[in-house]
Amino acid sequence: MAGKKKTAVIIGAGPAGLTAARELLEKTDIRPVILEAEEAVGGIARTICHNGNRMDIGGHRFFSKSPEVVFWWYNMMPLQEQSSDTSDEVFLKRPRKSRIFFLRKFFDYPVTLSGRTFANMGFSRTIKAVGGYLLALLHPRRPEKSLEDFYINRFGKPLYRMFFEHYTEKVWGIHPSALGADWGSQRVKGLSVWAVFKDMLAKKTGRKKGGKVETSLIEEFIYPKYGPGQFWEVVADKIKAGGGEILLNSRVTGLDVDDCNVTSLEYRSKDGSINTIDCDYVLSTMPIKDLMAAIHDAGKPDDVSRIAAGLPYRDFITVGLCVKKLKLSGGRVSDTWIYIQERDVRIGRLQIFNNWSPYLVGDNENTVWMGLEYFCSEGDELWEMSGEDFIKMAVDELAGIDIISKEDVLDSCHVRVRKAYPAYYGSYYELDKVKEYLNGLGNLFCLGRNGQHRYNNMDHSMLTAIRAVEAIAGGKTDKSAIWAVNSEEEYHEG
Ligand SMILES: Cc1cc2nc3c(=O)[nH]c(=O)nc-3n(C[C@H](O)[C@H](O)[C@H](O)COP(=O)(O)OP(=O)(O)OC[C@H]3O[C@@H](n4cnc5c(N)ncnc54)[C@H](O)[C@@H]3O)c2cc1C
C-alpha cells in the first residue's frame, strides 16, 4: 500500500533511544515507537522527584568534546545567558568541584602535590608516597597486565594503595589486580602525577586557556536547571509532538526473527498483558544479556548465547538524604560531589545536589540535599537490604565519618538501579562473537551503554543513535560506524 510509513521500534527511552527517535523524525520518514520498561523517560539519566527535592542517579554532567552533541543539546534547550533570566527550560553553566574525603580530611581530586595534601597525609605517609612515586619513575615499567599495574606505573605503590586500590574495589567489587588495564584505566586515562602537576602549573601561570585539558580535570559543565531528566523530558515532548510514540511501562520480552531480520516484538505492559508490535527496524538500548535471551531465532548459536548470558554488570543504589546542615565547614560545602575513600564505610560517593543546581532542592536555603552512592551486585547483601535498613545503615555511615549529625536528618529515599555499569571482565572479552551475530540481523541496531555493553557517557549513547539513523536513512546494514563511536573515553565519572 503506497504511503504507509515504516515503523522503527526503539527499545528504551534513555538518552540513546530518545536521540534515535528524534533523529528518525528529523531525518527520515520512519515512525518511531519507543517501548520503555520504566514509568519515566531518561534511563539512567532520569531525575527522581521525592517530596519536592529532585535527584540524579549519580550526578549527570553534560559535557562532550563532540560539537555534534553539544549542538544537539543547545538545539533542544538554550543556555541561560544571565542569572536574572527566569526561564525554566535552560542549561545552567556550573562549576565542578569534587574532592576526596580520606582520613576524615579533604584532599583535592585528582590528588595534587600541594602542601595541603602533604599536611593531610602526615610526614611518614608523604615520605612513603614521594619515595614510591620516584621508585615507579626510575624503575623499569611493570608490564601493564592489570589495572593495578596501570596505577602503580603512574603513581607508585603507596599512592596507589591510598587512593586507588580500595576505591576501585568498592566500585567494581573486584580487586584492581584482577581487572584488565585496558578497561578501568578509561576512568583516569591520561591522568598521572605528571598530568596533575602540569594542570596545577597551568592554573598557577594562567596558561590553561585554549590548551588541552585532561577530561578528568574538567572544571565546568552545563546542567539542566531541573536536572538531566528535565532535558530528556523536553526531548520526549518534542518526539510526541512530531508524531513519535512513547509507551511507558512496556518491557520488551521477545523479538521474533525470520530470515535474519526482526519481524515483531513482544512487550509486557504494566497490567501484565503481553502485546505484539510489528517492525521494519529495531534500535535496541536494552542490555545485550537480556536482548540475546529475548531473541527467538532458531539460528542463534549456543556459544553466543553463553557469552551474552555471562556478561557482567555492576548495580547501584542511591540514597537521597535531606539534612538541616552538614557537620563540615559551617554546615555547607561547595563540592558538587565527594569521593569517599574512608576504609570503614561502604559509601562510594556523595553528591551535594544544591551545588548541581539550587533548583533541585525544595528549600535550598535551609537544607542540604544529598545522594549517597553505593556500588553493589544484584543479589548481594547491599542489594537485598530493605530500603529502611539501607537508609539506616547509610545515615550511620555518614554520621560515623562526621559528615552529618543523625538528628539533622529530615527526609530520605532509597533507589536501586539494575545494570548501572556494564563491566569489562569475564565473558566480556568474547563480546565480538555476540556483536557479529547481532550485526547479522539486518534490521537490528544496537545502541548506547548497555545496548553496546560500553561503559560510557551520554554523548557516546547519543552518537551511536545518530550513526544508526544515518545508516538506516542511507539504507545500510553495515553497523561498524555505530560500534566504532568513540567519544572521549577519558572522561568517566559514572
Ligand atoms: C552513577 C552514574 C553517573 C553518571 N554520570 C554521568 C555524567 O556525569 N555525564 C554523562 O554524560 N553520563 C553519565 N553517566 C552515564 C549515563 O547515565 C549513560 O551514558 C546514559 O544514561 C546511557 O544512555 P542509554 O540510553 O544508552 O542507556 P540507559 O540510560 O540505560 O537507558 C536504557 C533504557 O532502556 C530501558 N530498558 C532496558 N531494558 C528494557 C526492556 N527490556 N524493554 C524496554 N525498555 C528497556 C531502561 O529502562 C532505560 O530507560 C552516569 C551513569 C551512572 C550510572
The ligand as an SDF file (V2000), in Angstrom:
LIG
                    3D

 53 58  0  0  0  0  0  0  0  0999 V2000
   26.1740    6.8990   38.6640 C   0  0  0  0  0  0  0  0  0  0  0  0
   26.2410    7.3490   37.2380 C   0  0  0  0  0  0  0  0  0  0  0  0
   26.6700    8.6460   36.9310 C   0  0  0  0  0  0  0  0  0  0  0  0
   26.7720    9.0770   35.6030 C   0  0  0  0  0  0  0  0  0  0  0  0
   27.2190   10.3420   35.3330 N   0  0  0  0  0  0  0  0  0  0  0  0
   27.2600   10.7750   34.0570 C   0  0  0  0  0  0  0  0  0  0  0  0
   27.6680   12.1190   33.7540 C   0  0  0  0  0  0  0  0  0  0  0  0
   28.0320   12.8980   34.6320 O   0  0  0  0  0  0  0  0  0  0  0  0
   27.6290   12.5080   32.4430 N   0  0  0  0  0  0  0  0  0  0  0  0
   27.2590   11.6630   31.4290 C   0  0  0  0  0  0  0  0  0  0  0  0
   27.2340   12.0910   30.2740 O   0  0  0  0  0  0  0  0  0  0  0  0
   26.8990   10.3910   31.7010 N   0  0  0  0  0  0  0  0  0  0  0  0
   26.8960    9.9290   32.9710 C   0  0  0  0  0  0  0  0  0  0  0  0
   26.5120    8.6320   33.2390 N   0  0  0  0  0  0  0  0  0  0  0  0
   26.2430    7.7390   32.1140 C   0  0  0  0  0  0  0  0  0  0  0  0
   24.8390    7.9200   31.5570 C   0  0  0  0  0  0  0  0  0  0  0  0
   23.8840    7.6490   32.5530 O   0  0  0  0  0  0  0  0  0  0  0  0
   24.6660    6.9480   30.3980 C   0  0  0  0  0  0  0  0  0  0  0  0
   25.6900    7.1510   29.4460 O   0  0  0  0  0  0  0  0  0  0  0  0
   23.3300    7.0930   29.6890 C   0  0  0  0  0  0  0  0  0  0  0  0
   22.2480    7.1080   30.5670 O   0  0  0  0  0  0  0  0  0  0  0  0
   23.1820    5.9330   28.7300 C   0  0  0  0  0  0  0  0  0  0  0  0
   22.0270    6.1160   27.9740 O   0  0  0  0  0  0  0  0  0  0  0  0
   21.3700    4.8820   27.2100 P   0  0  0  0  0  0  0  0  0  0  0  0
   20.1320    5.3790   26.5840 O   0  0  0  0  0  0  0  0  0  0  0  0
   22.4030    4.2420   26.3830 O   0  0  0  0  0  0  0  0  0  0  0  0
   21.0410    3.8320   28.3640 O   0  0  0  0  0  0  0  0  0  0  0  0
   20.0970    3.9460   29.6280 P   0  0  0  0  0  0  0  0  0  0  0  0
   20.1720    5.2840   30.2340 O   0  0  0  0  0  0  0  0  0  0  0  0
   20.4570    2.7670   30.4630 O   0  0  0  0  0  0  0  0  0  0  0  0
   18.6460    3.7460   29.0310 O   0  0  0  0  0  0  0  0  0  0  0  0
   18.1960    2.4850   28.5990 C   0  0  0  0  0  0  0  0  0  0  0  0
   16.7020    2.4240   28.7640 C   0  0  0  0  0  0  0  0  0  0  0  0
   16.2480    1.1680   28.2960 O   0  0  0  0  0  0  0  0  0  0  0  0
   15.2230    0.7090   29.1610 C   0  0  0  0  0  0  0  0  0  0  0  0
   15.1230   -0.7580   29.0320 N   0  0  0  0  0  0  0  0  0  0  0  0
   16.0050   -1.6990   29.4570 C   0  0  0  0  0  0  0  0  0  0  0  0
   15.5440   -2.9400   29.1750 N   0  0  0  0  0  0  0  0  0  0  0  0
   14.3550   -2.7630   28.5410 C   0  0  0  0  0  0  0  0  0  0  0  0
   13.4050   -3.6490   28.0070 C   0  0  0  0  0  0  0  0  0  0  0  0
   13.5720   -4.9770   28.0470 N   0  0  0  0  0  0  0  0  0  0  0  0
   12.2980   -3.1340   27.4390 N   0  0  0  0  0  0  0  0  0  0  0  0
   12.0880   -1.7900   27.3820 C   0  0  0  0  0  0  0  0  0  0  0  0
   12.9620   -0.8980   27.8870 N   0  0  0  0  0  0  0  0  0  0  0  0
   14.0890   -1.3770   28.4550 C   0  0  0  0  0  0  0  0  0  0  0  0
   15.6840    1.1470   30.5330 C   0  0  0  0  0  0  0  0  0  0  0  0
   14.6140    1.1990   31.4580 O   0  0  0  0  0  0  0  0  0  0  0  0
   16.2610    2.5240   30.2250 C   0  0  0  0  0  0  0  0  0  0  0  0
   15.2950    3.5320   30.3490 O   0  0  0  0  0  0  0  0  0  0  0  0
   26.4230    8.1830   34.5530 C   0  0  0  0  0  0  0  0  0  0  0  0
   25.9870    6.8930   34.8640 C   0  0  0  0  0  0  0  0  0  0  0  0
   25.9100    6.4610   36.1820 C   0  0  0  0  0  0  0  0  0  0  0  0
   25.4680    5.0630   36.4930 C   0  0  0  0  0  0  0  0  0  0  0  0
  1  2  1  0
  2  3  1  0
  2 52  2  0
  3  4  2  0
  4  5  1  0
  4 50  1  0
  5  6  2  0
  6  7  1  0
  6 13  1  0
  7  8  2  0
  7  9  1  0
  9 10  1  0
 10 11  2  0
 10 12  1  0
 12 13  2  0
 13 14  1  0
 14 15  1  0
 14 50  1  0
 15 16  1  0
 16 17  1  0
 16 18  1  0
 18 19  1  0
 18 20  1  0
 20 21  1  0
 20 22  1  0
 22 23  1  0
 23 24  1  0
 24 25  2  0
 24 26  1  0
 24 27  1  0
 27 28  1  0
 28 29  2  0
 28 30  1  0
 28 31  1  0
 31 32  1  0
 32 33  1  0
 33 34  1  0
 33 48  1  0
 34 35  1  0
 35 36  1  0
 35 46  1  0
 36 37  1  0
 36 45  1  0
 37 38  2  0
 38 39  1  0
 39 40  1  0
 39 45  2  0
 40 41  1  0
 40 42  2  0
 42 43  1  0
 43 44  2  0
 44 45  1  0
 46 47  1  0
 46 48  1  0
 48 49  1  0
 50 51  2  0
 51 52  1  0
 52 53  1  0
M  END
$$$$
